[in-house]
Amino acid sequence: MANLAENAIKTTDTPRFRRGFRFQWEPAQNGHVLLYPEGMVKLNESAGAVLSEIDGQRCVQDIVAALKATFPQAGALEDDVIEFLEHARQQHWIDLT
C-alpha cells in the first residue's frame, strides 16, 4: 500500500483541468459550473473561487496567494484550498503536474 503522504498535494504542484472539463460562469445557474461530457457540476462560491484560479500555469502556492489577496478577511487558506483540490482530484476534475 502506498504511503498517503507520497500522494498528498504539495504547494509546488500545478493543477490543471482534465481533458474534457470546462470551468465557466453559467448565467442560468447563477454560478460557476464545471462542464464535462457526461454532465455538469454546479459549484458553490468557494469552489468557484478556487477553480477560477486554475490556469495550468500557477502552482498551488500561487493560487493560495491570489485567493488571500482577493479574500484577505478569510485568514489562513492553504489547508482548505489543498483539501478542496484533493477532492477535485478524487472527482477526476483536475490533474497535477
Secondary structure by P-SEA (a helix, b strand, c coil): ccccccccccccbbbbbcccbbbbbbccccbbbbbcccbbbbbcaaaaaaaaaccccccaaaaaaaaaaacccccccaaaaaaaaaaaaaacccccc
